[in-house]
Amino acid sequence: MKRHDYQADAKSSRWSWLNPFASGIASFRRVLRALLLIVFTYLIFAPFVMWYEYQRAFPNFFDPRSIIGKSKPAEAETPKVAAGLLFSDTLIIMVNNMLGNWLPNDLIYPSIFLDNPQSFQLGQLEVIRYSTRVLRDKLSRQRTTDKIDPAIDRAFTDFSNNPELWIFPSAESKFRDGAKSLQTYREGLTLGTSHFYPRADNFIELLDQLTSLLGGENTRLSNAPRGWNLRLSEETAGDRYTEGEKIQKIKVPWLQIDNNFYHARGVAYALRQVMVAVRWEFAEIIRLKRSKELLDNVIEELALANFEPLFVLNGSRDSIFANHSLKLMATLEDVRQKLINLQRMLER
């Protein structure tokens, strides 16, 4: 036998144990080989699946005016449309984008290891929940004694479902129902059966809720640095009926640091989209209070929070390595202060 023939036979015999169609093997072994071949093929293509799903989990910014047929540049004035359409369209688009590739409830390899895009989507979901709650309680009601819009009430209930459930009911099915309920509310706006009241007090309430959400994100980001594990609790600061503060030991697990970073990124992404919609829904109030430039700066700074380092580093304050958590926190804290200033301008 020639040398190259011997090498070919040896190579073929090396992989013959994986061939389910080989002759002279029992049925049980044939089935076992078929299963092994499927698993082997899945492991080979899994990295490509991970890359594809990772890319889909981070959507681009969008202009909600395009949904209602807007074709002019962003600098032009928005057309006369029913109040609330842009706001509801923004929430619907964000929900549908997440439903295209919802990852937090995945239980199998490889998407179960995509914790960063999972955290990003959970951050988006928080903004959607906060915005829908204000829409239900304030924006869609003229007075606190008015009846709650049933479509928005259903939407808020659906969005409050556990995002990690994959069955009985799955998160996707509940969020899809929530998007349909928002669509029902949107149709009611065009027919005049549903309402949206872009008043200053409603605007203030929306900003107050979103500012509170940003405060929680900044706290988690500020806890990332090492060397500062003991913190003074400020829960009773200024309370004359309570004396003494508590020393809290805070240590963020190493694997949680990047999750907090991407969660805050998801909040920043969704918050920017909501602010873009708010800019047009409350255009008259913003013009009267001369706060357009301030809101535009908020939108621009939230866009700056949409950065993705190769690795989320947690360097100390005097290290040559970056601390991406503090970098993102600085941006979001500046946004939070501007939103507080915007609230004060609206209250005047």
C-alpha positions as CSV (number, residue, x, y, z in Angstrom):
1,M,0.0,0.0,0.0
2,K,1.3,3.4,-0.9
3,R,2.1,5.9,1.8
4,H,-0.6,8.5,0.8
5,D,-3.2,5.7,0.5
6,Y,-2.4,4.6,4.1
7,Q,-2.7,8.2,5.3
8,A,-6.1,8.7,3.7
9,D,-7.4,5.4,5.2
10,A,-6.1,6.5,8.6
11,K,-7.8,9.9,8.3
12,S,-11.1,8.4,7.2
13,S,-11.1,5.8,10.0
14,R,-10.4,8.6,12.5
15,W,-13.7,10.2,11.7
16,S,-15.7,7.1,10.9
17,W,-17.0,6.9,14.5
18,L,-19.0,10.1,13.8
19,N,-20.6,8.8,10.6
20,P,-24.2,7.7,11.3
21,F,-24.4,6.2,7.7
22,A,-21.5,3.8,8.1
23,S,-22.2,0.2,7.3
24,G,-22.1,-2.6,9.8
25,I,-23.2,-0.7,12.9
26,A,-26.2,-1.3,15.1
27,S,-29.3,0.9,15.1
28,F,-28.5,2.2,18.6
29,R,-25.0,3.3,17.6
30,R,-26.4,4.8,14.4
31,V,-28.8,7.0,16.4
32,L,-26.1,7.9,18.9
33,R,-23.7,8.9,16.1
34,A,-26.5,11.1,14.5
35,L,-27.0,12.9,17.9
36,L,-23.3,13.4,18.3
37,L,-23.1,14.8,14.8
38,I,-25.9,17.3,15.5
39,V,-24.2,18.4,18.7
40,F,-20.8,18.7,17.0
41,T,-22.3,20.8,14.2
42,Y,-24.2,23.0,16.7
43,L,-21.0,23.7,18.6
44,I,-19.3,24.7,15.4
45,F,-21.9,27.2,14.3
46,A,-22.7,28.5,17.8
47,P,-20.2,31.4,17.7
48,F,-21.8,32.7,14.5
49,V,-25.2,32.5,16.1
50,M,-23.9,34.4,19.2
51,W,-22.4,37.1,17.0
52,Y,-25.7,37.5,15.0
53,E,-27.9,37.7,18.0
54,Y,-25.5,40.1,19.7
55,Q,-25.7,42.5,16.8
56,R,-29.5,42.4,16.7
57,A,-29.9,43.1,20.4
58,F,-28.5,46.7,20.0
59,P,-30.9,48.7,17.7
60,N,-30.0,52.0,16.1
61,F,-31.7,55.2,17.0
62,F,-34.9,55.9,15.1
63,D,-37.1,58.9,14.3
64,P,-40.7,58.1,15.3
65,R,-42.1,60.7,12.9
66,S,-41.2,58.4,10.0
67,I,-44.0,56.1,11.2
68,I,-46.6,58.7,10.4
69,G,-45.3,59.5,7.0
70,K,-42.7,62.1,7.9
71,S,-40.2,62.7,5.1
72,K,-38.7,66.1,6.0
73,P,-35.3,66.5,7.7
74,A,-35.1,66.4,11.5
75,E,-34.7,70.2,11.7
76,A,-38.1,70.9,10.2
77,E,-41.2,71.3,12.3
78,T,-43.3,68.3,12.9
79,P,-46.6,68.0,11.0
80,K,-50.0,68.5,12.8
81,V,-50.9,65.1,14.1
82,A,-53.0,63.9,17.0
83,A,-51.3,64.4,20.4
84,G,-49.8,61.3,21.8
85,L,-49.1,59.5,18.5
86,L,-45.4,60.1,18.5
87,F,-45.1,59.1,22.2
88,S,-47.1,55.9,21.7
89,D,-45.3,55.0,18.4
90,T,-41.9,55.4,20.2
91,L,-42.9,52.8,22.9
92,I,-44.4,50.5,20.3
93,I,-41.3,50.6,18.1
94,M,-39.0,49.9,21.1
95,V,-41.1,46.9,22.2
96,N,-41.2,45.4,18.7
97,N,-37.5,45.8,18.3
98,M,-36.9,43.9,21.6
99,L,-39.4,41.2,20.6
100,G,-37.4,40.6,17.4
101,N,-34.6,39.1,19.6
102,W,-35.6,38.9,23.3
103,L,-32.7,37.3,25.2
104,P,-33.2,37.5,29.0
105,N,-35.3,34.4,29.1
106,D,-33.1,32.2,27.0
107,L,-32.1,28.9,28.7
108,I,-29.9,27.2,26.1
109,Y,-26.5,27.6,24.7
110,P,-25.2,29.9,23.2
111,S,-27.6,32.9,23.9
112,I,-27.7,32.2,27.6
113,F,-24.1,33.5,27.8
114,L,-25.1,36.8,26.1
115,D,-25.5,38.6,29.4
116,N,-24.5,42.0,28.1
117,P,-27.3,42.4,25.5
118,Q,-29.7,40.8,28.0
119,S,-28.9,43.6,30.5
120,F,-29.2,46.2,27.7
121,Q,-32.7,45.0,26.9
122,L,-33.7,44.9,30.5
123,G,-32.6,48.6,30.7
124,Q,-34.9,49.5,27.8
125,L,-37.7,47.6,29.5
126,E,-37.4,49.7,32.6
127,V,-37.8,53.0,30.6
128,I,-40.8,51.5,28.8
129,R,-42.4,50.5,32.1
130,Y,-41.9,53.9,33.7
131,S,-43.2,55.7,30.6
132,T,-46.2,53.5,30.3
133,R,-47.1,54.0,34.0
134,V,-47.0,57.8,33.6
135,L,-49.0,57.5,30.4
136,R,-51.6,55.5,32.3
137,D,-51.8,57.6,35.4
138,K,-51.2,61.1,34.1
139,L,-50.8,61.7,30.4
140,S,-54.0,60.0,29.3
141,R,-56.2,61.6,32.0
142,Q,-57.3,65.2,32.3
143,R,-58.0,64.8,36.0
144,T,-57.1,62.3,38.7
145,T,-60.8,61.3,39.0
146,D,-61.0,60.4,35.3
147,K,-61.3,56.8,34.3
148,I,-58.0,55.0,33.5
149,D,-57.7,54.1,29.8
150,P,-58.2,50.3,29.7
151,A,-55.8,49.7,26.8
152,I,-52.9,51.5,28.6
153,D,-53.7,49.7,31.9
154,R,-53.4,46.3,30.1
155,A,-50.2,47.4,28.4
156,F,-48.6,48.4,31.8
157,T,-49.7,45.1,33.3
158,D,-48.2,43.1,30.4
159,F,-44.9,45.0,30.5
160,S,-44.7,44.3,34.3
161,N,-44.5,40.6,33.6
162,N,-41.4,38.7,34.7
163,P,-38.9,39.3,31.7
164,E,-37.1,36.0,32.4
165,L,-40.1,33.7,32.0
166,W,-40.0,31.6,28.9
167,I,-43.4,29.8,29.4
168,F,-46.7,30.1,31.3
169,P,-46.6,32.8,30.2
170,S,-43.6,33.7,28.2
171,A,-42.2,37.2,28.4
172,E,-42.5,37.6,24.6
173,S,-46.2,36.8,24.6
174,K,-47.0,39.3,27.4
175,F,-44.8,42.0,25.8
176,R,-46.5,41.4,22.4
177,D,-49.9,41.8,24.1
178,G,-48.6,45.0,25.6
179,A,-47.6,46.3,22.2
180,K,-51.0,45.4,20.8
181,S,-52.7,47.3,23.7
182,L,-50.6,50.4,23.0
183,Q,-51.6,50.0,19.3
184,T,-55.2,50.0,20.4
185,Y,-54.6,53.2,22.4
186,R,-52.9,54.7,19.4
187,E,-56.0,53.9,17.2
188,G,-58.1,55.5,19.9
189,L,-56.1,58.7,19.6
190,T,-56.8,59.0,15.9
191,L,-60.5,58.3,16.5
192,G,-60.8,60.6,19.4
193,T,-61.8,57.9,21.9
194,S,-58.5,58.0,23.7
195,H,-56.7,61.1,25.0
196,F,-53.2,62.5,25.5
197,Y,-52.8,65.8,27.5
198,P,-49.4,67.5,26.9
199,R,-49.7,69.8,29.9
200,A,-46.8,71.1,32.0
201,D,-47.8,69.2,35.1
202,N,-47.8,65.9,33.1
203,F,-44.5,66.8,31.6
204,I,-43.0,67.4,35.1
205,E,-44.4,64.1,36.3
206,L,-42.8,62.2,33.4
207,L,-39.4,63.9,34.0
208,D,-39.6,63.2,37.7
209,Q,-40.1,59.5,37.2
210,L,-37.3,59.2,34.6
211,T,-35.0,61.3,36.7
212,S,-35.6,58.9,39.6
213,L,-34.8,56.0,37.3
214,L,-31.5,57.6,36.3
215,G,-30.6,58.1,39.9
216,G,-30.8,54.4,40.6
217,E,-28.7,53.6,37.5
218,N,-26.0,56.1,38.6
219,T,-25.9,54.6,42.1
220,R,-25.2,51.1,40.7
221,L,-22.5,52.5,38.4
222,S,-20.9,54.5,41.2
223,N,-20.6,51.3,43.3
224,A,-18.3,49.6,40.8
225,P,-14.9,51.1,41.8
226,R,-12.8,49.1,44.1
227,G,-11.3,50.4,47.3
228,W,-14.5,52.0,48.5
229,N,-16.6,49.3,50.0
230,L,-17.9,51.0,53.1
231,R,-20.6,53.6,52.3
232,L,-22.5,56.0,54.6
233,S,-26.3,55.5,54.2
234,E,-28.0,58.8,53.5
235,E,-31.6,57.5,53.8
236,T,-32.2,59.5,57.0
237,A,-30.3,62.6,56.0
238,G,-32.4,65.7,56.9
239,D,-34.9,63.6,58.9
240,R,-35.2,65.3,62.3
241,Y,-37.0,62.3,63.8
242,T,-34.2,59.9,63.0
243,E,-30.7,60.0,64.4
244,G,-27.5,58.3,63.2
245,E,-26.6,57.0,59.8
246,K,-25.7,53.4,58.9
247,I,-22.5,52.2,57.4
248,Q,-23.2,49.8,54.5
249,K,-20.7,47.3,53.0
250,I,-21.1,47.4,49.3
251,K,-19.2,45.1,46.9
252,V,-20.3,44.6,43.4
253,P,-19.4,41.2,42.1
254,W,-16.9,41.2,39.2
255,L,-19.3,39.5,36.8
256,Q,-22.0,42.1,37.7
257,I,-20.0,45.2,36.8
258,D,-20.5,44.8,33.0
259,N,-24.2,43.9,33.5
260,N,-24.8,47.1,35.3
261,F,-22.9,49.0,32.6
262,Y,-25.0,47.6,29.8
263,H,-28.2,48.0,31.8
264,A,-27.5,51.7,32.1
265,R,-26.7,51.8,28.4
266,G,-30.1,50.3,27.7
267,V,-31.8,52.9,29.9
268,A,-29.9,55.7,28.2
269,Y,-30.9,54.4,24.7
270,A,-34.6,54.2,25.5
271,L,-34.6,57.4,27.5
272,R,-33.2,59.3,24.5
273,Q,-36.0,57.9,22.3
274,V,-38.6,59.0,24.8
275,M,-37.0,62.5,25.0
276,V,-37.1,62.8,21.2
277,A,-40.8,62.0,21.3
278,V,-41.3,64.4,24.2
279,R,-39.6,67.2,22.3
280,W,-42.5,67.1,19.7
281,E,-45.4,66.1,22.0
282,F,-44.7,69.0,24.4
283,A,-43.4,71.4,21.7
284,E,-45.7,74.3,22.8
285,I,-44.8,74.0,26.5
286,I,-41.1,73.8,25.6
287,R,-41.4,76.9,23.4
288,L,-43.3,78.9,26.1
289,K,-40.7,78.0,28.8
290,R,-37.8,78.5,26.4
291,S,-36.3,75.2,27.2
292,K,-35.8,73.8,23.8
293,E,-32.0,74.1,23.9
294,L,-31.8,72.4,27.2
295,L,-33.8,69.4,26.0
296,D,-31.7,69.2,22.8
297,N,-28.6,69.0,25.0
298,V,-30.2,66.2,27.0
299,I,-30.9,64.3,23.8
300,E,-27.3,64.8,22.5
301,E,-25.7,63.7,25.8
302,L,-27.8,60.6,25.9
303,A,-26.5,59.7,22.5
304,L,-23.0,60.0,23.9
305,A,-23.9,57.2,26.4
306,N,-24.2,54.8,23.4
307,F,-20.6,53.6,23.5
308,E,-19.4,50.1,23.7
309,P,-15.8,49.3,24.9
310,L,-14.1,46.1,23.9
311,F,-13.9,45.2,27.6
312,V,-15.7,47.0,30.4
313,L,-12.8,47.9,32.6
314,N,-13.0,48.8,36.3
315,G,-9.7,50.6,36.9
316,S,-9.1,52.5,40.1
317,R,-9.3,56.3,40.0
318,D,-5.5,56.7,39.7
319,S,-5.0,53.8,37.3
320,I,-3.9,54.0,33.7
321,F,-6.8,51.8,32.9
322,A,-10.2,53.3,32.3
323,N,-13.3,52.9,34.5
324,H,-16.1,52.7,32.1
325,S,-18.8,52.6,34.8
326,L,-17.7,56.0,36.1
327,K,-17.4,57.3,32.6
328,L,-21.0,56.4,31.8
329,M,-22.1,57.6,35.2
330,A,-20.6,61.0,34.6
331,T,-22.6,61.3,31.4
332,L,-25.9,60.1,32.9
333,E,-25.5,62.3,36.0
334,D,-25.1,65.3,33.8
335,V,-28.3,64.3,32.0
336,R,-30.1,63.9,35.3
337,Q,-29.1,67.3,36.5
338,K,-30.3,68.9,33.3
339,L,-33.6,67.0,33.6
340,I,-34.0,68.5,37.1
341,N,-33.2,71.9,35.8
342,L,-35.8,71.4,33.1
343,Q,-38.4,70.5,35.8
344,R,-37.7,73.7,37.6
345,M,-38.1,75.7,34.4
346,L,-41.5,74.1,33.8
347,E,-42.6,74.9,37.4
348,R,-42.0,78.6,37.1
